[in-house]
Amino acid sequence: MKLTKKLVGAYARVFNSPEGQAVLDDLIEVLGVDGFSNHISSSDELWYNAGKRDTFNYIKEMITEGSK
């Protein structure tokens, strides 16, 4: 996907709104990105959790860039 200023700005506008903040708060809870689990039972679970964290971090990065 080609990143454009328009797309980056869209992330910032959406997620900086009250509704967008509510979605981010839900994602933090659902994805478990605010903590580290010591109960990982397999390498597959480790990679799965890393993918969730990477996705969330991508969204946060887009919000940060779009807010500059």
Long-range contacts (C-beta under 8 A, 24 or more apart in sequence): 7-62, 8-62, 8-65, 8-66, 9-66, 10-66, 11-59, 11-62, 11-63, 11-65, 11-66, 12-62, 12-63, 12-65, 12-66, 12-67, 13-66, 15-59, 15-63, 16-63, 16-67, 24-59, 27-56, 27-59, 28-56, 31-55, 31-56, 33-57
